[in-house]
């Protein structure tokens, strides 16, 4: 029986779309949630028959927002949380509540370049390759166990935008495969 996953997004959700499109026997998407009620990915999810949860933490605070998010995930029967372009830092309490059951895709070859501006940082460092990593989410930013990686060469004429576009192609291949392997455990 497939595991039910909840996907958290903050924007368009292209990684969310690839997780939905490539869902198979190991997982099914039970809900797509966002901290931005106008996130374009929410409309896409609804068009594909996936329930959504949308709530801004503005005005209610992080604890109330995360309590409502957790309630929505639990109501949907979620067993695994997949971050897909979710641009909020989760509290230690939220992470502890879902310990070992939150995964994320990050656009670097972790442990290198945690945080933002990963592509430019790799180019500036003179790296010959970049890539993406799927990892377990812990209380420390981009520090959990790496479950899988994909590598992309950095070309001489690359800028952050061209490198990001090639890495994103690999993210769409890597994330669904690694999530399926993780869910099958």
ROMAR-5652 format. One line per field, with one value per residue (C-alpha): z, y, x; residue in three letters; residue number from 1. Coordinates in Angstrom, 2 decimals. Layout:
N
c3 = [Z;...] .
c2 = [Y;...] .
c1 = [X;...] .
residu = [Ala;...] .
num = [NUM;...] .
% end
This chain:
185
c3 = [0.00;-0.97;1.76;1.86;1.44;1.97;-0.21;1.08;-1.49;-1.49;-5.20;-8.57;-7.27;-10.27;-8.02;-6.57;-10.10;-10.83;-7.55;-8.49;-12.11;-11.13;-8.08;-8.28;-6.05;-3.21;-2.51;-3.26;-2.76;-0.11;0.15;-1.16;1.43;1.19;3.41;0.47;-0.32;-3.81;-4.70;-8.35;-7.50;-5.45;-8.54;-10.40;-7.51;-7.47;-11.24;-10.69;-8.00;-5.05;-1.86;-0.73;2.50;2.24;5.16;5.67;9.00;8.88;11.70;13.50;14.12;13.44;16.27;15.27;11.59;12.17;14.45;11.66;9.10;11.26;11.74;7.97;7.31;9.94;8.69;5.22;6.69;5.74;6.70;4.95;4.36;1.18;0.89;-2.71;-2.97;0.52;1.52;5.26;8.02;10.06;13.84;15.87;17.30;13.86;12.75;15.97;15.51;12.03;12.92;10.19;7.99;6.31;3.12;1.05;-2.29;-2.18;-5.25;-4.29;-3.61;0.15;2.44;0.10;-0.20;2.36;2.22;-0.66;-3.82;-4.30;-8.03;-7.91;-4.93;-6.82;-9.89;-7.76;-6.04;-9.39;-8.95;-11.98;-11.04;-9.16;-8.60;-6.18;-3.05;-1.44;2.33;5.60;7.28;10.74;13.04;11.33;7.89;5.05;7.40;7.47;5.99;2.19;0.52;-3.07;-5.34;-9.03;-10.56;-13.33;-14.91;-14.58;-18.09;-18.82;-19.97;-17.15;-15.04;-12.03;-14.18;-16.81;-14.16;-12.14;-15.21;-15.78;-12.10;-12.02;-14.76;-12.53;-9.49;-11.39;-12.09;-8.71;-6.21;-7.28;-7.45;-4.06;-2.47;-3.82;-2.39;0.95;1.10;0.25;3.38] .
c2 = [0.00;3.38;5.81;9.07;12.16;15.83;18.27;21.75;24.52;28.29;29.04;27.42;24.02;22.48;19.81;19.19;18.65;16.09;14.27;14.12;13.12;10.35;9.00;5.24;2.24;3.61;6.89;8.91;12.64;13.23;17.03;19.99;22.73;26.25;29.20;31.42;31.13;32.58;30.12;29.09;25.46;25.25;25.86;23.15;20.72;21.44;20.98;17.53;16.57;16.95;18.54;21.68;23.53;27.22;29.52;32.48;32.65;36.47;37.71;34.37;33.56;30.53;28.28;28.69;28.30;25.11;23.71;24.25;22.77;19.69;19.27;19.44;16.91;14.51;14.89;13.89;10.81;12.04;9.75;11.61;15.35;16.39;19.96;21.14;24.78;25.49;28.62;28.77;27.48;24.94;25.13;22.55;21.46;20.79;18.91;16.86;16.01;14.60;13.30;11.16;11.69;15.05;15.11;18.04;18.67;21.13;22.59;21.71;18.68;18.72;19.27;22.00;25.27;25.00;27.76;30.16;31.27;27.79;28.02;31.33;30.14;26.99;29.05;31.61;28.81;27.48;24.12;21.86;20.34;21.18;19.28;18.54;16.47;14.88;14.79;14.20;17.45;18.05;21.06;22.26;23.88;21.43;19.13;15.87;12.56;12.67;10.08;10.72;13.15;14.03;15.80;18.38;19.75;23.47;24.71;27.52;29.90;29.07;31.74;31.05;31.00;28.55;26.25;26.40;25.38;22.27;21.35;21.67;19.04;16.66;17.60;16.48;13.12;12.56;13.63;11.27;8.30;8.94;9.70;6.40;4.52;6.31;5.59;1.93;1.39] .
c1 = [0.00;1.48;2.50;0.58;2.72;2.08;3.98;4.83;5.38;5.78;5.49;4.95;5.98;7.74;9.27;5.81;4.53;7.25;6.47;2.78;3.44;5.84;3.98;3.68;3.27;5.42;3.62;0.51;0.06;-2.60;-2.35;-0.37;0.12;1.49;2.29;1.29;-2.44;-1.82;0.98;0.47;1.21;-1.98;-4.13;-2.22;-2.79;-6.54;-6.73;-5.18;-7.67;-5.30;-6.63;-4.83;-4.14;-3.29;-2.63;-0.34;1.47;1.20;-0.94;-1.19;2.48;4.63;3.34;-0.32;0.53;2.51;-0.23;-2.79;-0.41;0.18;-3.57;-4.13;-1.36;-2.70;-6.30;-5.05;-3.33;0.14;3.01;5.86;6.30;8.13;9.40;9.34;10.34;9.02;10.90;10.16;12.37;10.46;10.56;12.44;9.08;7.59;10.71;10.72;7.03;7.79;11.30;12.78;9.71;10.50;12.55;13.78;15.46;18.35;20.11;23.68;25.82;25.43;27.21;28.48;26.56;23.81;21.21;20.65;22.52;23.98;24.63;26.48;28.51;29.59;30.57;32.44;34.35;35.56;33.81;33.67;30.33;27.18;23.98;21.20;20.63;17.61;18.05;16.27;15.25;16.65;16.72;19.90;19.61;20.35;22.27;20.29;21.40;21.69;19.45;20.53;22.35;22.58;25.57;25.72;28.92;29.53;30.25;32.72;29.96;27.53;25.93;23.73;20.58;21.83;23.28;20.06;18.03;20.17;20.15;16.35;16.06;18.01;15.91;12.79;14.43;16.05;13.38;10.54;12.93;14.48;11.10;9.74;12.74;12.31;8.58;9.11;11.25] .
residu = [Unk;Unk;Unk;Unk;Unk;Unk;Unk;Unk;Unk;Unk;Unk;Unk;Unk;Unk;Unk;Unk;Unk;Unk;Unk;Unk;Unk;Unk;Unk;Unk;Unk;Unk;Unk;Unk;Unk;Unk;Unk;Unk;Unk;Unk;Unk;Unk;Unk;Unk;Unk;Unk;Unk;Unk;Unk;Unk;Unk;Unk;Unk;Unk;Unk;Unk;Unk;Unk;Unk;Unk;Unk;Unk;Unk;Unk;Unk;Unk;Unk;Unk;Unk;Unk;Unk;Unk;Unk;Unk;Unk;Unk;Unk;Unk;Unk;Unk;Unk;Unk;Unk;Unk;Unk;Unk;Unk;Unk;Unk;Unk;Unk;Unk;Unk;Unk;Unk;Unk;Unk;Unk;Unk;Unk;Unk;Unk;Unk;Unk;Unk;Unk;Unk;Unk;Unk;Unk;Unk;Unk;Unk;Unk;Unk;Unk;Unk;Unk;Unk;Unk;Unk;Unk;Unk;Unk;Unk;Unk;Unk;Unk;Unk;Unk;Unk;Unk;Unk;Unk;Unk;Unk;Unk;Unk;Unk;Unk;Unk;Unk;Unk;Unk;Unk;Unk;Unk;Unk;Unk;Unk;Unk;Unk;Unk;Unk;Unk;Unk;Unk;Unk;Unk;Unk;Unk;Unk;Unk;Unk;Unk;Unk;Unk;Unk;Unk;Unk;Unk;Unk;Unk;Unk;Unk;Unk;Unk;Unk;Unk;Unk;Unk;Unk;Unk;Unk;Unk;Unk;Unk;Unk;Unk;Unk;Unk] .
num = [1;2;3;4;5;6;7;8;9;10;11;12;13;14;15;16;17;18;19;20;21;22;23;24;25;26;27;28;29;30;31;32;33;34;35;36;37;38;39;40;41;42;43;44;45;46;47;48;49;50;51;52;53;54;55;56;57;58;59;60;61;62;63;64;65;66;67;68;69;70;71;72;73;74;75;76;77;78;79;80;81;82;83;84;85;86;87;88;89;90;91;92;93;94;95;96;97;98;99;100;101;102;103;104;105;106;107;108;109;110;111;112;113;114;115;116;117;118;119;120;121;122;123;124;125;126;127;128;129;130;131;132;133;134;135;136;137;138;139;140;141;142;143;144;145;146;147;148;149;150;151;152;153;154;155;156;157;158;159;160;161;162;163;164;165;166;167;168;169;170;171;172;173;174;175;176;177;178;179;180;181;182;183;184;185] .
% end
